[in-house]
Amino acid sequence: MDPNEALQALLQVSGPQTTFAPNSRYYGVATASLETPDGRVVVYLRRRFAPPPERLALLQEHSVVQGDRLDNLAAQYFGDPELFWRIADANGALAPDELTETIGRTLRITLPDGLTGSANGQQADPSLALHGTRRTGACAAGGHRFACQRNGAHQRRRDGKWL
């Protein structure tokens, strides 16, 4: 199959939904179509506008250390390395890899757009970090609150606390 045809087949959906996974930056972004002069219909993904960083509720800040990568930070804070784009959005990055180039740089770790962390304007509740859902109660495997990864695995943060 021609690569362009394969892409078009992937993007062919009914309505405004796309086939992107819920952890994709493109999840929920609508498709549109364009008819070319020769009659072909080209389906494309509409532009995704990143939210203004100041609109995102701050969970905490991270100071970059040697060897940091956005996918690892996303796994650490959100439980999913594919959510690296949330860190890029929270810090207004056009070139995401630049966020971890400078040791000591402070990165904002935020909730997804549209979620607020508290009613009184204070720092957001970290239990909302994982896919924007509140975790309550203790984890049966680790005995800690709210930071179990989806597959049940646990890891320690740099400060030694369980994730």
C-alpha positions, -999 to +999 in steps of 0.1 A: +000+000+000+012+035-009+024+053+023+000+083+016-029+059+012-019+042+045-019+075+063-052+085+048-067+052+059-054+058+094-070+092+095-103+081+080-127+083+109-163+094+113-169+125+132-144+146+151-127+117+169-093+104+159-076+071+163-050+084+187-046+068+221-058+088+252-022+096+262-014+111+228-011+149+225-034+145+194-062+126+213-095+144+206-081+166+178-105+166+150-098+157+114-108+177+084-108+170+046-097+188+016-107+180-020-078+185-044-083+199-080-081+163-093-110+152-071-090+133-044-101+138-009-072+143+016-080+138+052-058+156+077-055+163+114-064+198+124-039+218+142-034+212+179-029+244+199-008+240+230-024+257+261-006+287+275+017+274+302+004+298+328-031+283+324-019+248+336-021+240+373+013+235+389+019+201+406+055+207+415+088+218+400+117+196+389+153+207+388+171+192+358+201+169+366+226+152+344+210+125+323+174+137+326+151+129+296+116+141+292+102+105+287+119+094+320+105+125+338+070+118+324+073+082+336+084+095+370+057+121+375+028+108+354+034+070+353+036+071+315+067+081+294+045+089+264+031+119+283+064+138+278+045+163+258+027+175+289+061+187+303+068+204+270+034+221+270+038+232+307+072+248+299+062+264+265+088+244+247+090+245+209+121+222+210+114+198+239+149+183+240+162+217+250+143+215+283+168+190+297+200+205+282+208+229+311+216+213+344+197+231+372+169+244+350+136+243+367+108+226+349+071+230+357+052+197+362+015+204+357-019+189+355-035+185+321-052+214+306-087+219+320-080+204+354-075+226+384-057+214+415-074+234+442-102+258+447-081+283+466-053+288+440-028+268+460-005+242+444-023+213+428-030+180+445-003+156+432-028+127+434-042+142+402-010+138+382-016+103+367-038+109+337-057+136+356-074+111+379-075+113+417-060+082+434-074+076+468-063+051+494-031+032+497-015+010+471-018-026+481+016-035+467+036-006+480+016+008+509+019+043+496-006+067+482-016+074+446+015+068+425+012+033+413+020+028+376-006+013+353+011-021+351+015-024+389+052-018+388+068+006+413+099+026+411+117+050+434+122+087+427+156+103+431+145+113+467+140+076+475+102+078+479+081+052+461+063+060+430 
